[in-house]
């Protein structure tokens, strides 16, 4: 199992949550920041500078966690350093307390995505939920940022996040209408959660830590209606159990699927929204944790170790092994995990139809287009007899100066495909199974591709190669 964990893991994390500060002037009714962090503190900027310098081709850097990052003294410089890595740089903020003098600087700092937490358009309810500042202050700053975003040095996408509670659910249509009026592309709806013993119990929304079915159904129905009214706007549900993506335990098979309940007997965790192969959280005090679900379990401290030492260290390795086996109690209960029942590796992959259990790590979720995108490095696993032909039909994006993909089985020289043109190129690549049984194939693409940088859209994913099909057979 240690070998399996090492195989899946990237040399360094590529998706990072960095908590620039654990301070926040807001006191939102659903937030546990004050309970867990007290007065809070700012991250030492030299520690942050060293962390950014230690990264190797990061994909996403999210500059927030429990605190309000717009109050970090070095925020603009911190964004600039993160943007300099080439990563997509994201920030979530309640925004209303941002000094007006810093609005333009924030827009021009190099952010890729700014998410504004907006949970009501009622001024009185705003004060009740946020317990600090005023709705008009948020709207003024948001509308100014939207106007400035068109001339930001990097394409700046602005969207809204709405925490859904019984008390404010009737405000969701107004928030969605407001997003449409501003020309935004997305509203993310987050049903309220309560992981920590905060004062608010949310008894109308939750039971034993899970969403009440009637509350989840109300959210789902409202989101469905709003999607019909605003087809140009992406209205996303963050919780799989509301989005209708979760099977009954008896339906779990070899294809990974979201499953919010207790990990069923005989099933294993395939991956999750913050998996330990590529994702890490760094708290403002320099301590490192794996994810939001385990943010009280510390795996290292950047004051005494490098990020690489922590990432490759014994604590992280032990956690990854428990993760694979489904033994970690937090992971077993996590609502954002995808689970499957181990089965023999498939001999054919047709994205969205069959064989998806072959996609081991480094893959984006399929989008129903008959193709599934990898990240720049990805692994897949198939069953084959020694010498059998393994044929992959791929779509390789173009890149300035050319692009290439290498396929490796760890034994023979890599198989290489090249795209020297100015259009995405469909190609067929073949390799031979080096032995009988399970064969692991590594895909490595020379140039990462982010659709938003090409077409100006909102797709900030980092893509490697598109897999159209895979077949194992004689020939």
C-alpha positions in Angstrom: 0.0 0.0 0.0 3.0 2.4 0.6 4.1 1.8 -3.0 0.6 2.5 -4.3 0.4 5.8 -2.2 3.8 6.9 -3.5 2.8 6.1 -7.1 -0.3 8.3 -7.0 1.3 11.2 -5.2 2.8 14.2 -7.0 6.3 15.3 -6.0 4.9 18.5 -4.6 1.3 19.7 -4.1 -0.2 21.6 -7.0 -3.4 22.8 -5.4 -2.9 24.9 -2.3 -5.1 26.6 0.2 -3.0 29.2 2.0 -4.5 30.9 5.0 -2.9 34.4 4.8 -4.7 35.3 8.0 -6.9 33.8 10.5 -8.3 37.2 11.6 -11.7 38.4 10.4 -13.9 41.4 11.5 -17.0 39.5 10.4 -18.8 37.0 12.7 -21.0 35.1 10.3 -23.5 32.9 12.0 -22.3 29.7 10.3 -18.5 30.3 10.8 -16.4 28.5 13.4 -13.3 30.8 12.9 -13.6 32.6 16.2 -14.1 29.3 18.1 -11.1 27.6 16.6 -8.7 30.6 15.9 -9.7 33.1 18.6 -8.2 36.6 17.8 -6.2 35.0 14.9 -2.9 36.0 13.4 -1.4 37.0 10.1 1.0 34.6 8.3 4.6 35.7 8.4 5.2 37.2 5.0 8.7 35.8 4.7 7.3 32.3 5.4 4.8 32.9 2.6 7.5 34.1 0.2 9.5 31.0 0.9 6.5 28.7 0.5 5.7 30.2 -3.0 9.3 29.9 -4.0 9.3 26.2 -3.1 6.5 25.3 -5.5 6.9 23.5 -8.8 4.3 24.3 -11.5 1.3 24.8 -9.1 -2.1 24.5 -10.7 -4.3 26.5 -8.2 -3.3 28.8 -5.3 -6.3 29.7 -3.1 -5.3 32.6 -0.7 -7.9 32.1 2.0 -9.2 29.6 4.5 -10.8 30.7 7.8 -9.9 34.4 7.9 -10.7 37.4 5.8 -7.7 37.8 3.4 -8.5 41.3 2.3 -7.2 42.4 5.7 -3.8 40.8 5.2 -1.2 43.6 5.2 0.7 42.2 2.2 -2.3 40.9 0.2 -1.5 42.6 -3.1 2.2 41.5 -3.0 1.0 38.0 -2.0 -1.3 37.8 -5.0 1.5 38.9 -7.3 3.9 36.3 -6.1 1.3 33.6 -6.5 0.4 34.8 -10.0 4.1 34.7 -10.9 4.1 30.9 -10.6 1.6 30.6 -13.5 -1.0 29.1 -11.2 -4.7 30.2 -11.2 -4.9 32.5 -8.1 -8.3 32.5 -6.3 -9.7 34.5 -3.4 -12.9 34.2 -1.4 -14.0 37.3 0.5 -17.0 38.9 2.3 -15.6 42.1 0.6 -17.7 44.7 2.5 -14.8 45.7 4.7 -12.2 46.2 1.9 -11.0 49.9 2.1 -12.2 51.8 -0.9 -8.6 52.9 -1.6 -7.6 49.3 -2.3 -10.4 48.3 -4.7 -8.4 49.0 -7.9 -5.2 47.5 -6.5 -7.1 44.3 -5.8 -8.6 44.1 -9.3 -5.1 44.7 -10.8 -3.1 42.4 -8.5 -3.2 39.3 -10.7 -6.2 37.3 -9.4 -7.8 34.7 -11.7 -11.0 34.3 -9.7 -12.6 36.4 -7.0 -15.5 34.8 -5.2 -17.7 37.2 -3.1 -19.7 35.7 -0.3 -23.2 37.1 -0.7 -25.9 35.4 1.4 -28.8 37.9 1.2 -29.9 41.2 -0.5 -31.8 42.3 2.5 -29.9 45.0 4.4 -31.4 44.0 7.8 -30.7 40.3 7.2 -27.2 41.1 6.1 -26.5 42.5 9.6 -28.0 39.4 11.2 -26.0 36.9 9.2 -22.6 38.7 8.9 -22.9 40.6 12.2 -20.5 43.3 10.8 -20.7 46.1 8.2 -23.5 46.8 5.7 -24.9 45.4 2.5 -24.4 48.7 0.6 -20.7 48.6 1.3 -20.4 45.1 -0.3 -22.5 46.1 -3.3 -20.4 49.3 -3.9 -17.2 47.4 -3.9 -18.5 44.4 -5.9 -19.9 46.7 -8.7 -16.6 48.6 -8.8 -14.6 45.4 -9.1 -16.8 44.1 -11.9 -16.2 47.4 -13.8 -12.5 47.2 -13.3 -12.2 43.5 -14.2 -12.3 44.1 -17.9 -8.9 45.7 -17.8 -7.2 43.5 -15.2 -3.8 42.2 -16.3 -5.0 38.6 -16.0 -8.5 37.6 -17.0 -10.4 38.2 -13.7 -13.5 36.1 -13.1 -15.9 37.3 -10.4 -18.6 35.1 -9.0 -20.8 34.7 -6.0 -21.1 32.2 -3.2 -24.3 31.7 -1.3 -24.5 29.8 2.0 -28.0 28.3 2.0 -29.9 28.3 5.4 -33.6 28.1 6.1 -33.6 31.8 7.1 -32.2 33.1 3.8 -33.2 30.6 1.2 -35.9 32.9 -0.1 -33.1 35.4 -0.9 -31.4 33.0 -3.4 -33.5 34.1 -6.4 -32.6 37.8 -5.7 -28.9 36.9 -5.4 -29.0 35.0 -8.7 -30.9 37.9 -10.4 -28.2 40.3 -9.1 -25.4 38.1 -10.5 -27.1 38.0 -13.9 -27.5 41.8 -13.8 -23.8 42.2 -13.2 -22.9 39.8 -16.0 -21.3 37.3 -13.7 -20.9 33.7 -14.9 -21.5 31.7 -11.7 -23.3 31.4 -8.4 -22.1 28.6 -6.1 -24.7 27.4 -3.6 -23.3 25.9 -0.4 -25.8 24.2 1.9 -24.9 25.1 5.5 -22.6 22.7 7.4 -21.7 22.5 11.1 -18.5 20.6 11.8 -17.7 22.4 15.0 -19.7 23.1 18.1 -20.6 26.7 17.3 -23.6 28.5 18.9 -25.9 28.1 16.0 -27.2 24.5 15.7 -29.1 24.8 12.4 -31.8 22.3 13.5 -34.1 23.2 10.6 -31.3 22.3 8.1 -29.3 19.5 9.7 -29.8 16.3 11.6 -26.9 14.4 13.1 -24.5 16.5 11.0 -26.3 15.6 7.7 -28.7 17.7 5.6 -32.3 17.1 6.3 -33.8 15.5 3.2 -36.6 18.0 3.1 -34.2 20.9 3.2 -31.9 19.4 0.6 -35.0 18.8 -1.7 -36.1 22.4 -1.3 -32.7 23.7 -2.3 -32.5 21.3 -5.3 -36.0 22.3 -6.5 -35.1 26.0 -6.2 -31.8 25.7 -8.0 -33.5 23.7 -10.8 -36.0 26.5 -11.3 -33.4 29.2 -11.3 -31.3 27.4 -13.8 -34.2 27.4 -16.2 -34.7 31.1 -15.6 -31.0 31.9 -16.1 -29.6 29.5 -18.6 -26.6 31.7 -19.2 -25.6 31.5 -15.5 -23.8 28.5 -13.9 -25.6 27.8 -10.7 -23.6 25.2 -8.9 -24.3 23.0 -5.9 -21.3 22.3 -3.7 -22.9 19.3 -1.9 -23.2 16.1 -3.9 -26.2 14.9 -1.9 -28.2 17.9 -3.0 -27.0 17.8 -6.6 -28.4 14.3 -6.9 -25.1 12.6 -7.6 -25.1 10.0 -4.9 -26.1 6.4 -5.4 -27.5 4.0 -2.9 -24.9 1.9 -1.2 -26.0 -1.2 -3.1 -25.4 0.6 -6.4 -21.7 1.3 -5.8 -19.5 -0.6 -8.3 -16.1 -0.1 -9.9 -16.8 3.4 -11.2 -16.0 6.1 -8.6 -19.1 8.1 -7.4 -19.8 10.6 -4.8 -21.1 9.1 -1.6 -21.7 11.4 1.4 -22.6 8.8 4.0 -20.4 6.4 6.0 -18.1 4.5 3.7 -20.0 1.2 3.0 -18.6 -2.1 3.9 -16.3 -3.4 1.1 -16.0 -0.1 -0.6 -12.8 2.1 -0.8 -12.3 5.8 -1.3 -11.2 6.5 -4.9 -10.6 10.2 -4.5 -12.2 13.4 -3.1 -12.5 17.1 -3.7 -9.3 17.7 -1.7 -7.4 14.5 -2.3 -4.0 13.9 -0.7 -2.2 13.3 -4.0 -2.1 17.0 -5.0 -3.8 19.1 -2.4 -2.6 20.8 0.8 -3.7 23.4 3.3 -1.3 25.8 5.0 -2.6 27.6 8.0 -1.6 31.1 9.0 0.7 29.9 11.8 2.6 27.8 9.3 1.2 24.4 10.2 0.1 22.1 7.4 -3.1 20.0 7.3 -4.5 17.8 4.6 -8.0 19.3 4.1 -10.9 21.0 5.7 -12.3 17.8 7.2 -9.0 17.1 9.1 -7.9 20.7 9.9 -7.2 19.9 13.5 -4.7 17.2 12.6 -1.3 18.7 11.9 1.1 17.0 9.5 4.0 19.4 9.7 5.2 23.0 10.4 6.8 25.2 7.8 8.8 27.0 10.6 10.8 23.8 11.1 10.4 21.8 7.8 10.2 22.5 4.1 7.0 21.9 2.2 8.7 19.0 0.4 9.8 17.4 3.7 6.3 17.6 5.0 4.6 16.4 1.8 7.0 13.4 1.5 7.2 12.8 5.2 6.1 9.8 7.3 2.9 11.5 8.7 1.6 12.3 5.2 2.6 8.8 3.9 0.8 7.1 6.8 -2.3 9.2 6.2 -2.3 8.4 2.4 -2.2 4.7 3.2 -5.2 5.0 5.6 -7.0 7.0 3.0 -6.5 4.3 0.3 -7.7 1.7 2.8 -10.7 3.8 3.9 -9.4 3.6 7.5 -9.3 7.4 8.4 -12.5 8.2 10.4 -12.8 11.7 8.9 -12.5 10.5 5.4 -15.0 7.7 5.9 -17.6 10.3 6.9 -16.6 13.0 4.4 -19.5 14.2 2.2 -17.1 15.1 -0.6 -15.5 11.6 -1.2 -15.9 9.4 -4.2 -16.1 5.7 -3.5 -16.0 2.5 -5.5 -15.7 -1.3 -5.0 -12.3 -2.6 -6.1 -12.6 -4.6 -9.3 -10.1 -5.9 -11.8 -8.7 -3.1 -14.0 -10.8 -2.8 -17.2 -9.6 -3.5 -20.7 -11.5 -0.7 -22.3 -12.3 3.0 -21.5 -15.1 4.9 -23.2 -15.5 8.1 -21.2 -18.9 8.5 -19.6 -19.9 5.0 -20.6 -17.5 2.3 -19.4 -14.2 1.6 -17.8 -13.9 4.9 -15.8 -12.3 2.9 -12.9 -9.2 2.8 -15.0 -8.6 6.6 -14.3 -6.4 6.3 -11.3 -5.4 9.9 -10.4 -4.8 13.2 -12.2 -8.2 13.3 -14.0 -10.9 15.9 -14.1 -14.5 14.7 -13.8 -16.1 13.8 -17.1 -18.5 16.3 -18.6 -20.7 14.1 -20.8 -18.9 15.1 -24.0 -17.4 11.6 -24.7 -14.0 12.8 -23.6 -12.3 13.1 -20.2 -9.5 15.5 -19.6 -6.3 14.7 -17.7 -4.2 17.1 -15.7 -0.6 17.5 -17.0 0.4 14.3 -15.2 -2.1 11.4 -14.8 -2.2 7.7 -14.2 -4.5 5.0 -15.5 -4.6 1.3 -15.0 -5.7 -1.5 -17.3 -5.6 -5.3 -17.5 -3.5 -6.9 -20.2 -1.5 -9.9 -21.2 2.2 -9.5 -21.8 2.8 -8.0 -25.3 -0.8 -7.0 -25.9 -1.4 -3.8 -27.7 -2.8 -0.9 -25.7 -4.3 1.8 -28.0 -5.2 5.3 -26.7 -7.1 7.8 -28.8 -6.2 11.2 -27.5 -6.8 14.9 -28.1 -3.6 16.9 -27.5 -3.9 20.7 -27.2 -1.6 22.9 -29.3 0.9 25.2 -27.6 3.2 27.9 -28.8 6.4 26.2 -29.9 4.6 22.8 -30.0 3.3 20.3 -27.4 4.0 16.7 -26.7 2.7 13.8 -24.6 4.7 10.9 -23.2 3.2 7.5 -22.2 5.2 5.3 -19.8 4.7 1.9 -18.3 7.8 2.2 -16.2 9.7 -0.5 -18.2 10.3 0.4 -21.8 11.2 3.8 -23.4 8.2 6.2 -23.4 5.8 6.5 -26.4 5.7 10.1 -27.6 3.1 12.0 -29.4 3.6 15.6 -30.8 1.4 18.4 -31.9 3.4 21.0 -33.8 0.4 22.8 -35.2 -2.0 25.6 -34.1 -5.0 23.4 -33.5 -5.8 20.7 -31.0 -4.8 17.4 -32.6 -6.5 14.0 -32.4 -4.0 11.1 -32.4 -3.7 7.4 -31.8 -0.8 6.2 -29.7 0.0 2.5 -29.0 2.2 0.7 -26.5 2.7 -2.9 -25.5 1.9 -4.4 -22.1 5.2 -5.1 -20.5 3.8 -8.0 -18.4 0.6 -9.8 -17.7 -1.9 -8.5 -15.1 -2.4 -4.9 -14.1 -0.5 -2.3 -16.1 -0.2 1.3 -14.9 0.4 3.9 -17.6 1.7 7.4 -16.8 0.7 10.3 -19.1 2.9 13.4 -19.0 2.1 16.5 -21.1 4.8 19.1 -21.8 2.5 22.2 -21.7 -0.5 22.7 -19.4 -3.5 24.3 -21.0 -6.1 26.5 -19.3 -9.2 27.1 -21.5 -9.9 30.5 -19.9 -6.6 31.9 -21.2 -7.5 30.9 -24.7 -11.1 31.8 -25.1 -11.7 34.3 -22.3 -14.3 32.0 -20.7 -14.7 30.9 -17.1 -13.0 27.4 -17.4 -9.9 27.7 -15.2 -9.1 24.0 -15.2 -5.6 23.0 -15.9 -5.8 20.4 -18.7 -3.2 18.0 -20.1 -4.7 15.7 -22.7 -8.2 14.6 -23.6 -8.9 10.8 -23.5 -11.4 9.7 -26.2 -11.0 6.0 -25.8 -8.6 3.2 -24.7 -8.7 -0.4 -25.8 -6.5 -3.4 -25.0 -6.3 -6.2 -27.5 -4.1 -8.3 -29.8 -2.7 -6.8 -32.9 
